[in-house]
Amino acid sequence: MNKEKDVLLKMRGIDKKFPGVVALSKVDFTLRSGEIHALMGENGAGKSTLIKVLTGVEELDGGEIRLSGIDSPIINKSPQDAQAYGISTVYQELNLCPNLSVAENIFIGREPKRAGRIDWKTINKKSKEILEKFQIYIDETKPLENYSVAIQQMIAIARAVDISSKVLILDEPTSSLDEQEVDKLFEVMRQLKQQGLGIIFVTHYLEQVYRISDRITVLRNGLLVGEYETSKLPSVQLVAKMMGKELDDLSTLNKDTLQEHMEDREELLEANNLGRLGRIKPFNLCIHKGEVIGISGLLGSGRSELSRVIYGADKPDTGELIWKGKRLTVNAPIDAMKAGMAYLPESRIDEGIISDLSVRENIMIAFQAKRGLFHLLSKKEQEEYTDRYIDLLQIKTSDREVPIKQLSGGNQQKVILARWLLMNPEFMILDEPTRGIDVGTKTEIQKLVLQLAEKGKSIMFISSEIEEMLRVCSRMVILRDTAKVGELEGSELTQNNIMRAIAGGGKHDEG
């Protein structure tokens, strides 16, 4: 298995740049025949870019790709080129046509013909044979939309394998599957492995990596961290490598002690068995007044999903919310907003700012929505509110009427903060509030969070940076694989303990 003759795919010195961004720099990747190789890394690590370069979606800027049996480096200028070399990808968002039959989806674009016409009899017969190899026994003539997401996932894999005979890339294939469906998928992956295929498995689920993969390659910030045998890499070390922290690399933190005797403080919000199927498993959580509580876990662990069900951005299908001692029904974000909650989403571009509106309009929009159409604010009132928060948060803009899209990322973030501070909420959910902004602005936002807590506001703080959360959080909730797995506070709240909790218990966790 470890011999050079088993090497199926070699990527060496891969470079890829986008305007102002080095996405990949001198990255190596090796895939062997008959192995399942996990590609791991946090958001922005370069996983997707590496896959896109391999499959011809993006053109590489440097380095080379070599495939077993071909003397010279291969150059994929399109996914069709990659497929011609035996490289296929099944993406998280399935590239299927639900209105077409199962057989049509399997053979779309490569239909066998007879006398110049599509040979439907052959298509249906071959589709049935392909599906039976995967132990899928369904009517191949029925529309794809008749079948579950799990079946559609298997059909996508069956099509990819029928097209490809060497490399199969599975990009987050389990994100929409339940545990039994994941087991079935893993059976299929093991079968393909035994047939000699090389499988690249992209996922955020640590437990699944250790269940199914033979080796792991870790990327971070566009750089190769290393390649490891799965059985020899404890999961806590994997977490450390993905986050770029050594277990004993504890920084000296200057966190102000906000709360003592937190248990004596009044409860503001309580979640009892709150959850949403396929998004976040039922969890219990209590938040006190004047508390900054952190939500920690790897990307895909359920951090944003937890906050969204609390705020009603995703409607929970189990459990209840208790707000100030009374049950609160949150069917939509407006219900949470009226109760006294605010939510700064992870993606400020997609869910936060309204790019064509001005700074003033972006700040005022939530406040006006809460007041209603029959209580419109005058232009003068809007200007006074806007100027107050531009000054308070030191938002760098030449004018309040400038379109927000012209501001830097950090200043856009401050505008969204201003929007919610104007609402004077009692509880704020801040999902990655400092991502993609400069160090100085990060520090300002962290100080603001502490100041708000001192004034009695409760904050839920979500960040990929452990040190940042240690600076501002008095308690940490740990998530893994969409489930709450623990809480840390007081003397337990250290970088080592957080990473160990994220990695989880079991035989892979020590060492």
VMD Tcl script that draws the C-alpha trace (Angstrom):
set ca {
  {0.00 0.00 0.00}
  {2.81 2.41 0.78}
  {4.90 1.57 -2.25}
  {5.38 4.07 -5.06}
  {3.70 1.71 -7.53}
  {0.41 2.14 -5.62}
  {0.39 5.92 -6.14}
  {-2.62 6.85 -8.25}
  {-2.51 10.65 -8.16}
  {0.27 13.12 -7.42}
  {-0.21 16.87 -7.03}
  {3.08 18.68 -6.48}
  {3.82 22.34 -5.70}
  {0.28 23.48 -6.49}
  {-0.14 27.27 -6.55}
  {-3.36 29.18 -7.04}
  {-3.88 32.91 -6.63}
  {-6.97 35.07 -6.83}
  {-6.91 38.89 -6.83}
  {-5.36 39.83 -3.48}
  {-5.48 36.26 -2.17}
  {-3.02 33.35 -2.23}
  {-5.44 30.41 -2.10}
  {-2.80 27.68 -2.41}
  {0.98 27.84 -2.08}
  {3.28 24.90 -2.91}
  {0.70 22.32 -1.83}
  {1.43 18.60 -2.30}
  {-1.20 15.87 -2.27}
  {-0.87 12.14 -2.92}
  {-3.66 9.61 -3.44}
  {-3.04 5.88 -3.61}
  {-5.04 3.17 -5.31}
  {-7.53 1.47 -2.98}
  {-7.49 4.10 -0.23}
  {-9.86 6.62 1.31}
  {-7.97 9.85 1.90}
  {-9.56 12.58 4.08}
  {-8.83 16.18 3.09}
  {-9.16 18.32 6.22}
  {-8.96 22.00 7.10}
  {-11.01 24.86 8.47}
  {-12.84 27.44 6.39}
  {-10.42 29.11 3.96}
  {-7.82 26.37 4.31}
  {-7.78 25.69 0.54}
  {-9.63 22.37 0.33}
  {-12.20 23.53 -2.21}
  {-9.59 25.31 -4.31}
  {-7.40 22.20 -4.44}
  {-10.40 20.13 -5.59}
  {-11.33 22.74 -8.20}
  {-7.78 22.80 -9.57}
  {-7.76 19.00 -9.77}
  {-11.11 18.83 -11.54}
  {-10.54 21.66 -14.01}
  {-12.96 24.16 -12.46}
  {-9.99 26.46 -11.76}
  {-6.73 26.69 -13.68}
  {-3.60 26.12 -11.59}
  {-0.96 28.85 -11.51}
  {1.95 26.59 -10.67}
  {2.91 23.00 -9.97}
  {1.85 19.82 -11.73}
  {-0.66 16.98 -11.56}
  {0.36 13.44 -12.46}
  {-1.87 10.40 -12.87}
  {-0.82 6.76 -12.81}
  {-0.29 5.31 -16.28}
  {0.27 8.68 -17.97}
  {3.85 9.73 -18.67}
  {3.42 13.51 -18.72}
  {1.61 15.86 -16.32}
  {-2.11 16.22 -17.00}
  {-3.84 19.56 -17.50}
  {-7.56 19.74 -16.77}
  {-9.21 22.79 -18.31}
  {-12.73 21.63 -17.49}
  {-14.55 18.96 -15.45}
  {-15.01 17.10 -18.74}
  {-11.23 16.90 -19.12}
  {-10.97 15.51 -15.60}
  {-13.65 12.91 -16.29}
  {-11.80 11.83 -19.41}
  {-8.83 11.03 -17.14}
  {-11.08 9.09 -14.77}
  {-11.57 11.79 -12.11}
  {-15.14 12.47 -10.93}
  {-16.65 14.58 -8.16}
  {-19.87 14.30 -6.18}
  {-20.56 17.66 -4.55}
  {-22.51 18.44 -1.40}
  {-25.14 20.15 -3.56}
  {-26.08 17.32 -5.88}
  {-25.76 18.13 -9.57}
  {-28.80 16.12 -10.61}
  {-32.04 16.79 -12.48}
  {-34.95 15.84 -10.19}
  {-37.56 15.98 -12.98}
  {-35.70 13.39 -15.08}
  {-35.73 9.65 -14.44}
  {-33.05 7.90 -12.41}
  {-31.71 6.28 -15.59}
  {-31.61 9.62 -17.42}
  {-29.61 11.13 -14.57}
  {-27.07 8.31 -14.69}
  {-26.53 8.57 -18.45}
  {-27.21 12.27 -19.07}
  {-24.83 13.64 -21.70}
  {-23.59 10.17 -22.72}
  {-26.75 8.38 -23.79}
  {-26.23 5.25 -25.95}
  {-27.94 5.56 -29.32}
  {-29.37 3.21 -31.88}
  {-30.15 4.23 -35.46}
  {-29.57 7.85 -34.48}
  {-32.02 7.76 -31.60}
  {-31.53 7.41 -27.84}
  {-31.66 3.73 -26.89}
  {-33.94 3.89 -23.85}
  {-34.07 0.13 -23.44}
  {-30.28 -0.05 -23.07}
  {-30.18 3.00 -20.77}
  {-32.74 1.50 -18.41}
  {-31.14 -1.95 -18.46}
  {-27.61 -0.65 -17.78}
  {-28.86 1.73 -15.10}
  {-30.52 -1.15 -13.26}
  {-27.26 -3.16 -13.42}
  {-25.21 -0.19 -12.13}
  {-27.59 0.44 -9.24}
  {-27.69 -3.22 -8.23}
  {-23.90 -3.15 -7.85}
  {-24.54 -0.60 -5.11}
  {-27.39 -2.67 -3.67}
  {-29.90 -0.03 -4.74}
  {-33.14 -1.69 -5.83}
  {-35.45 1.01 -7.19}
  {-37.43 1.71 -10.35}
  {-34.89 3.39 -12.60}
  {-37.65 4.74 -14.89}
  {-39.26 6.89 -12.19}
  {-38.35 10.57 -11.67}
  {-35.39 11.14 -9.36}
  {-37.46 13.46 -7.15}
  {-39.47 10.42 -5.98}
  {-36.49 9.25 -3.92}
  {-34.80 10.42 -0.72}
  {-31.67 12.57 -0.54}
  {-29.71 9.49 0.54}
  {-30.79 7.54 -2.55}
  {-30.02 10.54 -4.76}
  {-26.56 10.72 -3.18}
  {-25.96 7.05 -4.05}
  {-27.20 7.64 -7.60}
  {-24.76 10.54 -8.00}
  {-21.93 8.31 -6.79}
  {-23.04 5.47 -9.08}
  {-23.00 7.85 -12.04}
  {-19.57 9.22 -11.07}
  {-18.10 5.74 -10.69}
  {-19.57 4.61 -14.01}
  {-17.94 7.61 -15.69}
  {-14.71 7.40 -13.71}
  {-12.53 4.40 -13.00}
  {-9.68 5.94 -10.99}
  {-10.41 8.87 -8.65}
  {-13.67 9.66 -6.87}
  {-14.00 12.92 -4.91}
  {-16.76 13.09 -2.32}
  {-17.32 16.66 -1.11}
  {-19.27 16.67 2.18}
  {-21.36 13.64 1.11}
  {-22.85 13.00 4.56}
  {-24.09 16.50 5.40}
  {-27.74 15.65 4.60}
  {-27.75 12.00 5.71}
  {-28.88 10.38 8.92}
  {-26.74 7.79 10.75}
  {-28.17 4.74 8.95}
  {-27.71 6.43 5.58}
  {-24.11 7.30 6.49}
  {-23.49 3.63 7.34}
  {-24.83 2.63 3.92}
  {-22.65 5.20 2.17}
  {-19.57 3.95 4.04}
  {-20.34 0.37 2.93}
  {-20.34 1.57 -0.67}
  {-17.10 3.51 -0.15}
  {-15.41 0.39 1.25}
  {-16.58 -1.63 -1.74}
  {-15.14 0.94 -4.14}
  {-11.90 0.98 -2.15}
  {-11.61 -2.80 -2.54}
  {-12.07 -2.37 -6.29}
  {-8.95 -0.18 -6.34}
  {-10.50 3.27 -6.59}
  {-8.84 6.16 -4.83}
  {-11.37 8.21 -2.87}
  {-10.82 11.78 -1.66}
  {-13.19 12.39 1.26}
  {-13.86 16.03 2.18}
  {-15.73 16.41 5.46}
  {-15.93 18.34 8.73}
  {-17.01 15.34 10.81}
  {-14.04 14.06 12.85}
  {-15.76 10.86 13.95}
  {-16.44 9.93 10.32}
  {-12.84 10.60 9.34}
  {-11.65 8.03 11.89}
  {-14.32 5.53 10.89}
  {-13.62 5.47 7.18}
  {-10.30 7.05 6.13}
  {-6.84 5.51 5.74}
  {-4.87 8.75 5.60}
  {-5.41 12.44 6.27}
  {-4.00 15.52 4.58}
  {-4.38 18.79 6.51}
  {-4.39 22.22 4.88}
  {-4.36 25.56 6.67}
  {-4.45 29.03 5.11}
  {-3.57 27.63 1.69}
  {-0.53 25.73 2.96}
  {0.13 22.03 3.46}
  {0.38 21.22 7.17}
  {1.11 17.54 6.61}
  {-0.02 14.08 5.56}
  {-0.71 11.44 8.22}
  {-1.85 7.87 8.66}
  {-5.25 8.10 10.31}
  {-4.53 5.39 12.86}
  {-1.39 7.21 14.04}
  {-2.88 10.71 14.41}
  {-4.90 11.28 17.62}
  {-7.95 13.41 16.90}
  {-6.89 16.06 19.43}
  {-3.67 16.50 17.43}
  {-5.71 16.70 14.22}
  {-7.74 19.54 15.74}
  {-4.53 21.30 16.81}
  {-3.07 21.01 13.30}
  {-6.25 22.31 11.67}
  {-6.39 25.27 14.04}
  {-2.66 25.94 13.96}
  {-2.19 25.61 17.70}
  {0.04 23.40 19.76}
  {-1.60 21.81 22.78}
  {0.62 23.62 25.25}
  {0.86 26.91 23.35}
  {-1.21 28.96 25.80}
  {-1.11 32.68 25.30}
  {-1.20 35.12 28.20}
  {-4.67 36.60 28.02}
  {-5.82 39.86 29.53}
  {-9.51 39.07 29.87}
  {-11.36 41.26 32.30}
  {-13.19 39.25 34.96}
  {-16.75 40.20 34.12}
  {-18.77 37.85 36.26}
  {-18.28 36.26 39.59}
  {-20.98 34.07 41.10}
  {-22.68 33.71 37.71}
  {-24.98 31.08 39.19}
  {-26.52 33.86 41.33}
  {-27.39 35.96 38.30}
  {-30.85 35.93 36.78}
  {-31.49 33.55 33.88}
  {-32.39 35.37 30.68}
  {-32.82 32.55 28.19}
  {-33.14 28.80 28.49}
  {-33.27 26.28 25.62}
  {-34.78 22.92 26.53}
  {-34.22 20.07 24.07}
  {-34.18 22.61 21.24}
  {-33.16 21.24 17.85}
  {-33.82 20.92 14.12}
  {-33.59 17.62 12.26}
  {-30.52 17.42 10.05}
  {-29.15 20.74 11.32}
  {-28.55 20.67 15.08}
  {-29.30 17.85 17.49}
  {-31.52 18.68 20.50}
  {-29.58 20.66 23.12}
  {-30.08 22.29 26.51}
  {-28.61 25.71 27.23}
  {-29.01 28.38 29.90}
  {-27.79 31.96 29.46}
  {-27.61 34.48 32.33}
  {-27.91 38.24 32.24}
  {-24.58 39.98 31.67}
  {-22.88 36.80 30.43}
  {-20.68 36.25 27.38}
  {-21.08 32.62 26.39}
  {-18.90 31.11 23.65}
  {-19.93 28.47 21.11}
  {-16.89 26.47 20.03}
  {-16.36 23.67 17.55}
  {-14.92 23.00 14.15}
  {-16.61 24.28 11.00}
  {-19.63 22.05 10.41}
  {-20.05 21.23 14.11}
  {-23.35 23.12 14.31}
  {-22.25 26.49 15.72}
  {-24.31 28.67 13.38}
  {-27.15 26.15 13.31}
  {-27.51 26.36 17.10}
  {-27.77 30.13 17.00}
  {-30.20 30.11 14.07}
  {-32.75 27.88 15.83}
  {-32.61 30.11 18.91}
  {-33.25 33.20 16.78}
  {-35.86 31.56 14.55}
  {-33.85 31.91 11.34}
  {-34.33 28.13 11.19}
  {-37.55 27.02 12.84}
  {-36.88 24.33 15.50}
  {-38.86 21.11 15.24}
  {-38.26 20.00 18.82}
  {-37.95 21.60 22.25}
  {-38.82 25.02 23.67}
  {-37.36 28.42 24.52}
  {-37.85 30.04 27.90}
  {-37.36 33.83 27.87}
  {-37.36 35.64 31.21}
  {-39.12 32.71 32.81}
  {-41.89 32.38 30.22}
  {-42.19 30.17 27.18}
  {-41.41 32.06 23.95}
  {-42.61 30.91 20.54}
  {-40.19 31.97 17.81}
  {-41.57 31.17 14.38}
  {-39.43 33.76 12.60}
  {-36.63 36.23 13.39}
  {-39.15 39.06 13.89}
  {-40.50 37.20 16.94}
  {-37.01 37.01 18.46}
  {-36.33 40.65 17.58}
  {-39.52 41.84 19.28}
  {-38.63 39.84 22.40}
  {-35.29 41.62 22.68}
  {-32.82 39.50 20.70}
  {-30.40 40.51 17.93}
  {-28.43 38.38 15.46}
  {-25.27 39.24 13.58}
  {-24.93 36.42 10.99}
  {-21.72 34.70 9.94}
  {-22.00 35.84 6.32}
  {-22.34 39.62 6.40}
  {-22.42 39.74 2.57}
  {-25.24 37.20 2.11}
  {-27.27 37.74 5.28}
  {-26.06 40.93 6.93}
  {-25.64 43.96 4.70}
  {-27.94 45.15 1.93}
  {-25.15 46.15 -0.40}
  {-26.94 48.74 -2.56}
  {-28.39 50.63 0.41}
  {-26.52 53.39 2.22}
  {-24.81 53.17 5.57}
  {-27.75 55.06 7.10}
  {-30.34 52.73 5.58}
  {-28.44 49.63 6.70}
  {-28.23 50.90 10.28}
  {-31.88 51.98 10.48}
  {-33.61 49.06 8.74}
  {-34.18 46.79 11.78}
  {-35.24 49.64 14.07}
  {-37.77 50.84 11.51}
  {-39.07 47.31 10.95}
  {-39.70 46.93 14.68}
  {-41.57 50.27 14.82}
  {-43.71 49.34 11.81}
  {-44.82 51.15 8.66}
  {-47.22 53.42 10.55}
  {-44.46 54.85 12.75}
  {-41.91 56.02 10.23}
  {-38.86 57.90 11.44}
  {-38.13 61.26 9.88}
  {-34.99 61.69 7.81}
  {-33.59 63.98 10.52}
  {-34.15 61.36 13.24}
  {-32.49 58.70 11.08}
  {-29.49 60.94 10.50}
  {-29.11 61.67 14.23}
  {-29.20 57.96 15.13}
  {-26.80 57.08 12.32}
  {-24.28 59.78 13.19}
  {-24.34 58.74 16.86}
  {-23.32 55.16 16.01}
  {-20.83 56.14 13.32}
  {-19.11 58.16 16.01}
  {-19.53 55.55 18.78}
  {-18.10 52.67 16.70}
  {-15.67 54.85 14.72}
  {-17.07 53.64 11.40}
  {-14.79 54.89 8.65}
  {-17.03 56.34 5.93}
  {-16.90 59.62 4.07}
  {-20.66 60.06 4.42}
  {-23.65 58.34 5.98}
  {-25.27 58.13 2.50}
  {-22.39 56.15 0.94}
  {-23.50 52.68 -0.25}
  {-22.33 50.16 2.34}
  {-20.70 48.01 -0.36}
  {-18.01 50.69 -0.69}
  {-16.87 50.20 2.92}
  {-14.18 47.78 4.06}
  {-15.22 44.46 5.58}
  {-14.45 45.62 9.10}
  {-16.52 48.76 8.71}
  {-19.40 46.79 7.19}
  {-19.28 44.63 10.30}
  {-19.44 47.72 12.50}
  {-22.50 48.95 10.58}
  {-24.32 45.68 11.30}
  {-23.33 45.99 14.97}
  {-24.68 49.54 14.97}
  {-27.96 48.25 13.50}
  {-28.47 45.92 16.44}
  {-27.10 48.21 19.16}
  {-29.69 50.77 18.09}
  {-32.36 48.17 18.94}
  {-31.00 48.05 22.53}
  {-31.32 44.25 22.66}
  {-30.99 42.26 25.86}
  {-29.40 39.29 24.06}
  {-27.05 39.43 21.05}
  {-25.84 36.53 18.92}
  {-22.52 37.42 17.26}
  {-21.52 34.76 14.71}
  {-17.88 35.27 13.61}
  {-18.07 39.04 14.28}
  {-14.35 39.59 13.62}
  {-13.75 37.28 10.64}
  {-11.87 38.92 7.80}
  {-11.18 42.21 9.54}
  {-7.95 43.81 10.71}
  {-6.42 43.25 14.14}
  {-7.19 46.75 15.38}
  {-10.89 46.47 14.54}
  {-10.99 42.99 16.09}
  {-9.72 44.42 19.36}
  {-12.32 47.21 19.24}
  {-15.15 44.69 18.75}
  {-13.85 42.47 21.57}
  {-13.74 45.47 23.92}
  {-17.26 46.44 22.87}
  {-18.52 42.94 23.71}
  {-17.03 43.20 27.21}
  {-18.50 46.67 27.69}
  {-21.97 45.44 26.68}
  {-21.72 42.56 29.16}
  {-20.72 44.99 31.91}
  {-23.94 46.89 31.18}
  {-25.98 43.70 31.66}
  {-26.33 42.58 28.05}
  {-26.04 38.86 27.33}
  {-23.85 37.84 24.39}
  {-23.50 34.59 22.46}
  {-20.06 34.77 20.82}
  {-19.14 32.37 18.02}
  {-15.62 32.33 16.60}
  {-13.14 29.96 14.97}
  {-10.35 31.56 17.00}
  {-9.96 30.01 20.45}
  {-7.79 32.82 21.82}
  {-10.40 35.37 20.86}
  {-13.14 33.53 22.74}
  {-10.90 33.03 25.76}
  {-10.52 36.82 25.89}
  {-14.23 37.55 26.05}
  {-16.12 34.44 27.19}
  {-16.77 33.34 30.76}
  {-18.25 30.01 29.67}
  {-17.84 27.84 26.57}
  {-20.28 25.41 24.98}
  {-18.54 22.72 22.90}
  {-20.15 21.29 19.76}
  {-19.08 18.29 17.72}
  {-20.85 16.76 14.70}
  {-24.00 18.92 15.23}
  {-24.35 17.94 18.90}
  {-23.60 19.76 22.14}
  {-20.97 17.62 23.86}
  {-20.00 19.71 26.88}
  {-19.46 23.02 28.67}
  {-16.33 24.53 30.17}
  {-15.98 27.41 32.62}
  {-13.70 28.79 35.31}
  {-10.34 27.03 35.62}
  {-11.45 24.44 33.03}
  {-11.59 27.12 30.36}
  {-8.21 26.61 28.68}
  {-7.09 26.14 25.11}
  {-5.98 22.56 25.82}
  {-9.32 21.59 27.33}
  {-11.30 23.21 24.53}
  {-9.36 21.36 21.83}
  {-9.64 18.07 23.68}
  {-13.39 18.55 24.04}
  {-13.74 19.39 20.34}
  {-11.75 16.28 19.43}
  {-13.92 14.11 21.68}
  {-13.37 10.95 23.68}
  {-12.16 7.63 22.41}
  {-9.07 5.78 21.38}
  {-7.93 8.43 18.91}
  {-7.89 11.23 21.41}
  {-4.84 10.64 23.52}
  {-1.22 10.81 22.59}
}
mol new
graphics top color blue
foreach p $ca { graphics top sphere $p radius 0.5 }
foreach p [lrange $ca 0 end-1] q [lrange $ca 1 end] { graphics top cylinder $p $q radius 0.2 }
display resetview
